[in-house]
């Protein structure tokens, strides 16, 4: 299942052109609906770019996010021990729709 995305500035993109070659930065919040093993489809973010280079998602209520650039997915982990920094991937089919308003920043080329 894909994520739901709300952009901070839906009709504007910050473009860093010139020597950087059309790099764009967007920000917003996301909601993960039902989790799928190996990550949820991040197309609502990646489709905004010709090439999406990086998606950074803040941790939220014990959940950690990792960007899988190759597969264009967000992998969600649950922290198991904050002191040791251990984590485990969220199980397939878990409903994460209550986890709303998670901030993200994405960088890519347009």
Buried (B, 14 or more C-beta within 10 A) or exposed (E): BBBEBEBEEEEEBEEEEEEEEBBBEBEBBBBBBEBBEEBBBBBBBBEBBEEBEEBEBEEBEEBBBBBBEEEBBBBBBBBEEEEEEEBEBBEEEEEBEEBEEBEBBBBBEB
